[in-house]
C-alpha cells in the first residue's frame, strides 16, 4: 500500500457479556486474539495503534505483544466507549487514512483488510462493509481522519450516541459490498461476545487458518 495508512485496533471494551474478561487477551486458536490480529496486519500500514481504556490495559497487553505498536488511551466526553476511542484515534493518528478494526474478530484475513483499503476512495469520508440485507459492519471501516475528527469535535454530543450516528454528519459514506472484499465473511466477521461465540470460534480453528 503506497499511501500513509494508520491501522487502529479497538481494545478497550469491557467484555460485559463475558463477565468482564479483557477480550484482547482471550485465547482463540491457542493465541491471544489481539496478537493474532496484529500478526495478520503487520506491514500493511505506516503504523499500528491500539486503543485502550487505561494504563492498566496497556501493561496487560505489553506482556504479550512484541510488535511495534503505539498505545492510545481513550479520552473525551462521549458516553459510548467506541466513540471515545475513535475521537482519541483521530487526534493521534499520523495518517489521514485510518483503518479501524475491533480486537474481537480473530478470523479476519489480511487480504480482506487490503481489499477494503483498496475499495476506499479519496472522496469517501468513511468506507464500511455492508451485507446484502443492508446490515453494516460499523466497527470495521476505513475513515478519513480529518472528516472523522471534524464530526466528533463539532457535532453536539447528544446527536451522536452510537457509531452509526456519525454517518449522518459525514458528506460521503461509501458502502462496500462485503462479498467484494471477503470470500467468507460469515467466518471472518465473527465477533467474540459470548461463551457461545468462543465455542464456535474454537471449532473454526480446525479448518480456518490465516
C-alpha positions in Angstrom: 0.0 0.0 0.0 1.6 3.3 -1.1 -0.5 5.9 0.8 0.0 6.7 4.5 -2.3 4.4 6.5 -2.8 4.1 10.2 -4.4 0.9 11.4 -6.1 1.2 14.7 -7.4 -1.8 16.8 -10.1 -1.1 19.4 -9.1 -3.0 22.5 -10.6 -1.1 25.4 -14.0 -2.8 25.7 -15.2 -4.1 29.0 -16.4 -7.5 27.7 -19.5 -7.4 29.9 -21.2 -10.3 28.2 -18.2 -12.4 29.1 -18.1 -11.5 32.7 -15.8 -8.5 32.3 -13.0 -10.5 30.7 -10.3 -8.5 28.9 -11.2 -9.7 25.4 -7.9 -8.9 23.6 -6.1 -11.5 25.7 -8.7 -14.2 25.2 -7.0 -17.2 23.6 -8.5 -18.3 20.3 -6.7 -21.0 18.3 -4.0 -21.1 21.1 -3.2 -17.4 20.7 -4.4 -14.2 22.2 -6.9 -12.6 19.8 -5.2 -9.3 19.5 -1.8 -10.9 18.8 -3.4 -12.9 16.1 -4.8 -9.8 14.5 -1.6 -7.8 14.8 0.4 -10.6 13.2 -2.1 -10.7 10.3 -2.0 -6.9 9.6 1.7 -6.4 10.1 3.3 -4.3 7.4 0.0 -3.1 5.8 0.1 0.4 7.1 2.5 3.1 8.4 1.7 2.4 12.0 -0.4 0.2 14.2 -2.4 1.9 17.0 -4.0 0.1 19.9 -6.9 2.0 21.6 -7.3 1.1 25.3 -9.3 2.4 28.2 -6.5 2.9 30.8 -2.8 2.3 31.5 -3.6 -1.0 33.3 -4.8 -2.4 29.9 -1.5 -1.2 28.3 0.5 -3.1 30.9 -1.5 -6.2 30.3 -1.0 -6.0 26.5 2.7 -5.3 26.7 3.1 -8.7 28.4 2.0 -10.5 25.2 2.6 -8.1 22.3 6.1 -7.9 21.0 5.3 -6.0 17.8 6.0 -2.3 17.3 2.7 -0.7 18.2 1.6 2.6 19.8 -1.0 2.7 22.6 -3.7 5.4 22.8 -5.7 5.9 26.0 -9.3 6.8 25.3 -10.4 10.3 26.3 -13.2 12.6 25.6 -16.7 13.2 26.9 -18.7 10.7 24.8 -20.6 8.1 26.9 -20.1 5.5 24.2 -16.6 3.9 24.6 -16.1 3.2 20.9 -16.8 6.9 20.1 -14.3 7.9 22.7 -11.8 5.6 21.1 -12.5 7.0 17.6 -12.1 10.5 18.9 -8.7 9.7 20.5 -7.5 7.8 17.4 -8.5 10.7 15.1 -6.4 13.0 17.3 -3.4 10.8 17.5 -3.1 9.1 14.1 -0.2 10.2 11.9 -2.0 9.3 8.6 -5.2 10.8 7.1 -6.4 7.3 6.2 -7.3 5.2 9.2 -8.4 1.6 9.1 -10.4 0.6 12.2 -10.6 -3.0 13.5 -12.1 -4.5 16.6 -10.0 -6.8 18.8 -12.6 -9.5 18.8 -12.7 -10.5 15.1 -9.9 -13.1 15.1 -10.6 -14.6 11.7 -10.5 -11.5 9.6 -7.9 -12.0 6.9 -5.1 -9.8 5.7 -6.4 -9.9 2.2 -9.8 -8.6 3.4 -8.3 -5.6 5.1 -6.2 -4.9 2.0 -9.3 -5.2 -0.2 -11.2 -2.8 2.0 -8.4 -0.3 1.8 -8.2 -0.6 -1.9 -12.0 0.0 -2.2 -11.7 3.2 -0.1 -11.7 6.3 -2.4 -10.2 9.7 -1.5 -13.7 11.3 -1.7 -15.1 8.9 0.9 -15.3 10.1 4.5 -15.7 6.5 5.5 -15.9 3.1 3.8 -17.8 0.4 5.6 -18.7 -3.2 4.6 -22.4 -3.9 4.0 -24.3 -7.2 3.8 -26.8 -7.9 1.1 -29.7 -7.4 3.6 -28.4 -3.8 4.3 -26.8 -4.6 7.6 -23.5 -2.8 8.1 -20.3 -3.6 10.0 -19.7 -0.2 11.6 -16.7 -1.3 13.7 -14.7 -2.4 10.7 -14.1 0.6 8.4 -11.7 3.0 6.7 -12.1 6.6 7.8 -10.8 9.9 6.6 -9.1 11.2 9.7 -10.0 14.9 9.1 -13.6 14.1 8.4 -13.9 11.9 11.5 -12.3 14.5 13.7 -14.5 17.3 12.4 -17.7 15.3 13.1 -16.6 14.2 16.6 -15.4 17.7 17.6 -18.2 19.9 16.2 -21.4 17.8 16.3 -23.4 18.1 19.6 -22.7 15.1 21.8 -26.4 14.3 22.3 -26.7 13.9 18.5 -24.1 11.1 18.4 -24.9 8.1 20.7 -23.6 5.2 18.5 -21.1 4.8 15.7 -23.8 4.7 13.1 -24.9 8.2 14.1 -21.6 9.5 12.8 -22.6 8.8 9.2 -25.5 11.3 9.2 -22.9 14.1 9.6 -20.4 12.9 7.0 -20.5 14.2 3.4 -19.7 10.9 1.7 -20.4 7.4 3.2 -19.2 4.6 0.9 -20.8 1.2 1.4 -18.6 -1.7 0.3 -20.3 -5.0 -0.6 -18.9 -7.4 2.0 -18.6 -10.2 -0.6 -16.4 -8.0 -2.8 -13.7 -7.9 -0.1 -14.2 -11.3 1.5 -14.9 -14.7 0.2 -16.1 -16.0 3.6 -17.5 -13.1 5.6 -19.6 -15.2 7.9 -16.4 -16.6 9.4 -14.2 -13.6 9.0 -16.6 -11.1 10.6 -17.5 -13.4 13.6 -17.4 -11.2 16.7 -16.5 -12.9 20.0 -19.0 -11.6 22.5 -20.4 -14.6 24.3 -19.3 -18.0 25.5 -21.2 -19.4 22.6 -19.1 -17.3 20.2 -15.9 -18.7 21.9 -17.1 -22.2 21.4 -17.9 -21.5 17.7 -14.5 -19.9 17.2 -12.6 -22.8 18.6 -14.3 -25.2 16.2 -13.4 -22.8 13.3 -9.7 -23.0 14.4 -9.6 -26.5 13.0 -10.4 -25.6 9.4 -9.8 -21.9 9.1 -6.2 -20.6 9.0 -4.9 -17.1 8.3 
